[in-house]
Amino acid sequence: VLALNGKIREVGDKILASNGKEADFASALESCEEAGGTLATPMNEEENNAILGIVKQYNRYAYLGIKEDETSGQFKYINGAPLNYTKWHQYEPNGKGTEKCVEMYTDGSWNDKKCSLYRLTICEF
Protein backbone atom coordinates (compact mmCIF):
# COMPACT_ATOMS: atom_id res chain seq x y z
CA VAL A 1 0.00 0.00 0.00
CA LEU A 2 1.22 3.50 -0.78
CA ALA A 3 2.40 5.53 2.18
CA LEU A 4 1.75 9.11 1.17
CA ASN A 5 3.86 11.45 3.28
CA GLY A 6 2.80 14.81 1.89
CA LYS A 7 3.44 13.73 -1.69
CA ILE A 8 -0.08 14.50 -2.85
CA ARG A 9 -1.25 17.05 -5.41
CA GLU A 10 -4.74 17.86 -6.58
CA VAL A 11 -5.40 18.87 -10.17
CA GLY A 12 -8.95 19.28 -11.44
CA ASP A 13 -10.88 16.29 -10.09
CA LYS A 14 -7.76 14.11 -9.87
CA ILE A 15 -5.48 13.46 -6.94
CA LEU A 16 -1.87 12.61 -7.79
CA ALA A 17 0.34 10.78 -5.32
CA SER A 18 3.76 9.15 -5.26
CA ASN A 19 5.35 6.79 -2.78
CA GLY A 20 8.77 7.92 -4.01
CA LYS A 21 9.61 4.39 -5.13
CA GLU A 22 10.91 3.32 -8.51
CA ALA A 23 9.52 0.24 -10.25
CA ASP A 24 9.12 -1.22 -13.71
CA PHE A 25 5.93 -0.33 -15.57
CA ALA A 26 3.90 -3.41 -14.59
CA SER A 27 4.82 -3.14 -10.89
CA ALA A 28 4.15 0.61 -10.82
CA LEU A 29 0.74 0.11 -12.43
CA GLU A 30 -0.05 -2.74 -10.04
CA SER A 31 0.81 -0.69 -6.95
CA CYS A 32 -1.43 2.16 -8.19
CA GLU A 33 -4.30 -0.24 -8.92
CA GLU A 34 -3.92 -1.93 -5.52
CA ALA A 35 -4.33 1.52 -3.95
CA GLY A 36 -7.52 2.08 -5.96
CA GLY A 37 -6.10 4.27 -8.73
CA THR A 38 -4.02 3.99 -11.88
CA LEU A 39 -0.76 5.40 -13.22
CA ALA A 40 -0.72 9.18 -13.59
CA THR A 41 -2.12 10.03 -17.01
CA PRO A 42 -1.92 13.65 -18.19
CA MET A 43 -5.01 14.61 -20.23
CA ASN A 44 -4.02 18.28 -20.60
CA GLU A 45 -1.25 20.78 -19.87
CA GLU A 46 -2.47 21.46 -16.33
CA GLU A 47 -2.33 17.77 -15.41
CA ASN A 48 1.04 17.37 -17.14
CA ASN A 49 2.40 20.25 -15.04
CA ALA A 50 1.03 18.75 -11.82
CA ILE A 51 2.73 15.40 -12.59
CA LEU A 52 5.88 17.33 -13.50
CA GLY A 53 5.81 18.91 -10.03
CA ILE A 54 6.18 15.45 -8.48
CA VAL A 55 8.80 14.41 -11.05
CA LYS A 56 10.84 17.50 -10.12
CA GLN A 57 10.31 16.94 -6.38
CA TYR A 58 12.03 13.55 -6.66
CA ASN A 59 14.21 14.51 -9.65
CA ARG A 60 13.32 11.16 -11.25
CA TYR A 61 11.72 10.27 -14.56
CA ALA A 62 8.27 8.69 -14.12
CA TYR A 63 6.17 6.27 -16.14
CA LEU A 64 2.86 7.62 -17.46
CA GLY A 65 -0.39 5.68 -17.93
CA ILE A 66 0.20 5.44 -21.68
CA LYS A 67 1.30 2.43 -23.73
CA GLU A 68 1.91 1.59 -27.36
CA ASP A 69 -0.98 -0.38 -28.84
CA GLU A 70 0.18 -3.86 -29.90
CA THR A 71 -1.67 -3.81 -33.22
CA SER A 72 -1.67 -0.20 -34.44
CA GLY A 73 1.66 0.99 -33.02
CA GLN A 74 -0.23 4.10 -31.83
CA PHE A 75 0.24 5.26 -28.26
CA LYS A 76 -2.98 5.10 -26.22
CA TYR A 77 -4.14 5.53 -22.65
CA ILE A 78 -3.85 2.26 -20.72
CA ASN A 79 -7.66 2.04 -20.80
CA GLY A 80 -7.36 1.83 -24.61
CA ALA A 81 -8.67 5.32 -25.39
CA PRO A 82 -6.79 7.41 -27.97
CA LEU A 83 -4.53 10.19 -26.68
CA ASN A 84 -6.20 13.59 -26.76
CA TYR A 85 -3.10 15.40 -25.46
CA THR A 86 0.59 14.73 -26.00
CA LYS A 87 3.84 16.36 -24.99
CA TRP A 88 6.50 14.34 -26.82
CA HIS A 89 10.12 15.42 -26.56
CA GLN A 90 11.62 16.48 -29.88
CA TYR A 91 12.08 13.49 -32.24
CA GLU A 92 9.99 11.24 -29.95
CA PRO A 93 8.44 8.71 -30.02
CA ASN A 94 11.23 6.88 -31.85
CA GLY A 95 11.16 3.31 -30.49
CA LYS A 96 9.18 1.95 -33.46
CA GLY A 97 7.63 -0.86 -31.44
CA THR A 98 10.61 -1.60 -29.19
CA GLU A 99 9.74 1.06 -26.57
CA LYS A 100 6.14 0.47 -25.57
CA CYS A 101 5.94 2.58 -22.40
CA VAL A 102 6.15 6.33 -21.89
CA GLU A 103 8.22 8.23 -19.33
CA MET A 104 8.14 11.88 -18.36
CA TYR A 105 11.43 13.75 -18.34
CA THR A 106 12.24 16.33 -15.65
CA ASP A 107 11.25 19.08 -18.14
CA GLY A 108 7.73 17.64 -18.53
CA SER A 109 8.24 16.25 -22.02
CA TRP A 110 7.59 12.60 -22.91
CA ASN A 111 9.79 9.82 -24.26
CA ASP A 112 8.89 6.30 -25.33
CA LYS A 113 10.89 3.82 -23.28
CA LYS A 114 11.23 0.11 -22.57
CA CYS A 115 8.82 -1.04 -19.86
CA SER A 116 11.43 -2.99 -17.86
CA LEU A 117 13.33 0.03 -16.51
CA TYR A 118 12.80 1.41 -13.02
CA ARG A 119 10.97 4.74 -12.97
CA LEU A 120 9.19 6.78 -10.31
CA THR A 121 5.70 5.55 -9.44
CA ILE A 122 3.08 8.34 -9.59
CA CYS A 123 -0.56 7.35 -9.24
CA GLU A 124 -3.78 9.20 -9.88
CA PHE A 125 -7.06 8.77 -8.07
Salt bridges, closest charged atoms under 4 A:
GLU22 OE2 - ARG60 NE 2.92
GLU45 OE2 - LYS87 NZ 2.80
GLU47 OE1 - LYS14 NZ 2.65
ASP69 OD1 - LYS76 NZ 3.99
GLU70 OE1 - LYS100 NZ 4.00
GLU103 OE1 - ARG119 NE 2.49
ASP107 OD2 - HIS89 ND1 3.92
GLU124 OE1 - LYS14 NZ 3.01
